[in-house]
Amino acid sequence: MSEPASVSMEYIKMVNKEGSFFNENNVIKRDLQNGKSEIIALCINKRVADAMVSGLNLLDDNQRRWELE
């Protein structure tokens, strides 16, 4: 089995910028690409929401890359 690729902060920032998940304060939302968004989750604070959005965007990016293979 091969070593997993390392994930740099630059890559995480790029994925979050292009990702469909975002947060407004402690509310996590998903951009539906038609001018609308849906609420995904409510977090205890903005810091937790920021971390969850990063994880969701990375997971979504990995899934898209896997589907392309």
PyMOL commands that place a pseudoatom at each C-alpha (Angstrom):
pseudoatom trace, name=CA, resn=MET, resi=1, chain=A, elem=C, hetatm=0, pos=[0.000, 0.000, 0.000]
pseudoatom trace, name=CA, resn=SER, resi=2, chain=A, elem=C, hetatm=0, pos=[1.355, 3.446, -0.877]
pseudoatom trace, name=CA, resn=GLU, resi=3, chain=A, elem=C, hetatm=0, pos=[1.899, 6.313, 1.533]
pseudoatom trace, name=CA, resn=PRO, resi=4, chain=A, elem=C, hetatm=0, pos=[-0.965, 8.826, 1.711]
pseudoatom trace, name=CA, resn=ALA, resi=5, chain=A, elem=C, hetatm=0, pos=[-0.217, 12.224, 0.213]
pseudoatom trace, name=CA, resn=SER, resi=6, chain=A, elem=C, hetatm=0, pos=[0.454, 15.002, 2.677]
pseudoatom trace, name=CA, resn=VAL, resi=7, chain=A, elem=C, hetatm=0, pos=[-2.024, 17.856, 2.805]
pseudoatom trace, name=CA, resn=SER, resi=8, chain=A, elem=C, hetatm=0, pos=[-0.544, 21.333, 2.971]
pseudoatom trace, name=CA, resn=MET, resi=9, chain=A, elem=C, hetatm=0, pos=[-2.227, 24.405, 4.413]
pseudoatom trace, name=CA, resn=GLU, resi=10, chain=A, elem=C, hetatm=0, pos=[-2.135, 25.913, 0.937]
pseudoatom trace, name=CA, resn=TYR, resi=11, chain=A, elem=C, hetatm=0, pos=[-4.119, 22.962, -0.427]
pseudoatom trace, name=CA, resn=ILE, resi=12, chain=A, elem=C, hetatm=0, pos=[-6.667, 23.218, 2.404]
pseudoatom trace, name=CA, resn=LYS, resi=13, chain=A, elem=C, hetatm=0, pos=[-7.148, 26.937, 1.713]
pseudoatom trace, name=CA, resn=MET, resi=14, chain=A, elem=C, hetatm=0, pos=[-7.659, 26.237, -2.005]
pseudoatom trace, name=CA, resn=VAL, resi=15, chain=A, elem=C, hetatm=0, pos=[-10.191, 23.463, -1.321]
pseudoatom trace, name=CA, resn=ASN, resi=16, chain=A, elem=C, hetatm=0, pos=[-12.101, 25.695, 1.124]
pseudoatom trace, name=CA, resn=LYS, resi=17, chain=A, elem=C, hetatm=0, pos=[-12.147, 28.579, -1.338]
pseudoatom trace, name=CA, resn=GLU, resi=18, chain=A, elem=C, hetatm=0, pos=[-13.543, 26.366, -4.125]
pseudoatom trace, name=CA, resn=GLY, resi=19, chain=A, elem=C, hetatm=0, pos=[-15.646, 24.095, -1.900]
pseudoatom trace, name=CA, resn=SER, resi=20, chain=A, elem=C, hetatm=0, pos=[-19.417, 24.149, -1.648]
pseudoatom trace, name=CA, resn=PHE, resi=21, chain=A, elem=C, hetatm=0, pos=[-19.510, 24.211, 2.173]
pseudoatom trace, name=CA, resn=PHE, resi=22, chain=A, elem=C, hetatm=0, pos=[-19.151, 27.479, 4.083]
pseudoatom trace, name=CA, resn=ASN, resi=23, chain=A, elem=C, hetatm=0, pos=[-20.158, 28.950, 7.407]
pseudoatom trace, name=CA, resn=GLU, resi=24, chain=A, elem=C, hetatm=0, pos=[-21.796, 32.111, 8.626]
pseudoatom trace, name=CA, resn=ASN, resi=25, chain=A, elem=C, hetatm=0, pos=[-20.700, 32.431, 12.239]
pseudoatom trace, name=CA, resn=ASN, resi=26, chain=A, elem=C, hetatm=0, pos=[-21.705, 29.080, 13.794]
pseudoatom trace, name=CA, resn=VAL, resi=27, chain=A, elem=C, hetatm=0, pos=[-24.052, 27.946, 10.974]
pseudoatom trace, name=CA, resn=ILE, resi=28, chain=A, elem=C, hetatm=0, pos=[-22.667, 25.523, 8.357]
pseudoatom trace, name=CA, resn=LYS, resi=29, chain=A, elem=C, hetatm=0, pos=[-24.262, 25.855, 4.931]
pseudoatom trace, name=CA, resn=ARG, resi=30, chain=A, elem=C, hetatm=0, pos=[-23.870, 24.241, 1.522]
pseudoatom trace, name=CA, resn=ASP, resi=31, chain=A, elem=C, hetatm=0, pos=[-23.952, 26.318, -1.654]
pseudoatom trace, name=CA, resn=LEU, resi=32, chain=A, elem=C, hetatm=0, pos=[-26.427, 24.739, -4.087]
pseudoatom trace, name=CA, resn=GLN, resi=33, chain=A, elem=C, hetatm=0, pos=[-24.831, 26.562, -7.061]
pseudoatom trace, name=CA, resn=ASN, resi=34, chain=A, elem=C, hetatm=0, pos=[-28.163, 28.179, -8.029]
pseudoatom trace, name=CA, resn=GLY, resi=35, chain=A, elem=C, hetatm=0, pos=[-28.075, 31.213, -5.763]
pseudoatom trace, name=CA, resn=LYS, resi=36, chain=A, elem=C, hetatm=0, pos=[-29.482, 29.242, -2.837]
pseudoatom trace, name=CA, resn=SER, resi=37, chain=A, elem=C, hetatm=0, pos=[-27.926, 27.480, 0.119]
pseudoatom trace, name=CA, resn=GLU, resi=38, chain=A, elem=C, hetatm=0, pos=[-29.086, 24.913, 2.647]
pseudoatom trace, name=CA, resn=ILE, resi=39, chain=A, elem=C, hetatm=0, pos=[-28.274, 24.715, 6.345]
pseudoatom trace, name=CA, resn=ILE, resi=40, chain=A, elem=C, hetatm=0, pos=[-26.253, 21.601, 7.172]
pseudoatom trace, name=CA, resn=ALA, resi=41, chain=A, elem=C, hetatm=0, pos=[-25.503, 22.034, 10.875]
pseudoatom trace, name=CA, resn=LEU, resi=42, chain=A, elem=C, hetatm=0, pos=[-25.414, 24.397, 13.833]
pseudoatom trace, name=CA, resn=CYS, resi=43, chain=A, elem=C, hetatm=0, pos=[-22.195, 24.389, 15.836]
pseudoatom trace, name=CA, resn=ILE, resi=44, chain=A, elem=C, hetatm=0, pos=[-21.425, 25.532, 19.349]
pseudoatom trace, name=CA, resn=ASN, resi=45, chain=A, elem=C, hetatm=0, pos=[-19.202, 28.382, 18.050]
pseudoatom trace, name=CA, resn=LYS, resi=46, chain=A, elem=C, hetatm=0, pos=[-17.515, 29.803, 14.931]
pseudoatom trace, name=CA, resn=ARG, resi=47, chain=A, elem=C, hetatm=0, pos=[-14.212, 28.030, 15.596]
pseudoatom trace, name=CA, resn=VAL, resi=48, chain=A, elem=C, hetatm=0, pos=[-15.877, 24.611, 15.530]
pseudoatom trace, name=CA, resn=ALA, resi=49, chain=A, elem=C, hetatm=0, pos=[-17.850, 25.596, 12.415]
pseudoatom trace, name=CA, resn=ASP, resi=50, chain=A, elem=C, hetatm=0, pos=[-14.621, 26.649, 10.640]
pseudoatom trace, name=CA, resn=ALA, resi=51, chain=A, elem=C, hetatm=0, pos=[-13.015, 23.278, 11.398]
pseudoatom trace, name=CA, resn=MET, resi=52, chain=A, elem=C, hetatm=0, pos=[-16.096, 21.316, 10.319]
pseudoatom trace, name=CA, resn=VAL, resi=53, chain=A, elem=C, hetatm=0, pos=[-16.345, 23.248, 7.044]
pseudoatom trace, name=CA, resn=SER, resi=54, chain=A, elem=C, hetatm=0, pos=[-12.697, 22.440, 6.283]
pseudoatom trace, name=CA, resn=GLY, resi=55, chain=A, elem=C, hetatm=0, pos=[-13.329, 18.763, 6.936]
pseudoatom trace, name=CA, resn=LEU, resi=56, chain=A, elem=C, hetatm=0, pos=[-16.489, 18.685, 4.821]
pseudoatom trace, name=CA, resn=ASN, resi=57, chain=A, elem=C, hetatm=0, pos=[-14.798, 20.451, 1.903]
pseudoatom trace, name=CA, resn=LEU, resi=58, chain=A, elem=C, hetatm=0, pos=[-11.798, 18.077, 2.057]
pseudoatom trace, name=CA, resn=LEU, resi=59, chain=A, elem=C, hetatm=0, pos=[-14.093, 15.049, 2.196]
pseudoatom trace, name=CA, resn=ASP, resi=60, chain=A, elem=C, hetatm=0, pos=[-16.120, 16.354, -0.754]
pseudoatom trace, name=CA, resn=ASP, resi=61, chain=A, elem=C, hetatm=0, pos=[-12.929, 17.042, -2.743]
pseudoatom trace, name=CA, resn=ASN, resi=62, chain=A, elem=C, hetatm=0, pos=[-11.588, 13.539, -2.039]
pseudoatom trace, name=CA, resn=GLN, resi=63, chain=A, elem=C, hetatm=0, pos=[-14.864, 11.957, -3.099]
pseudoatom trace, name=CA, resn=ARG, resi=64, chain=A, elem=C, hetatm=0, pos=[-14.870, 13.894, -6.395]
pseudoatom trace, name=CA, resn=ARG, resi=65, chain=A, elem=C, hetatm=0, pos=[-11.256, 12.894, -7.092]
pseudoatom trace, name=CA, resn=TRP, resi=66, chain=A, elem=C, hetatm=0, pos=[-12.039, 9.252, -6.318]
pseudoatom trace, name=CA, resn=GLU, resi=67, chain=A, elem=C, hetatm=0, pos=[-15.015, 9.270, -8.707]
pseudoatom trace, name=CA, resn=LEU, resi=68, chain=A, elem=C, hetatm=0, pos=[-12.760, 10.605, -11.488]
pseudoatom trace, name=CA, resn=GLU, resi=69, chain=A, elem=C, hetatm=0, pos=[-10.295, 7.718, -11.141]
for i in range(1, 69): cmd.bond("trace and resi %d" % i, "trace and resi %d" % (i + 1))
show_as sticks, trace
zoom trace
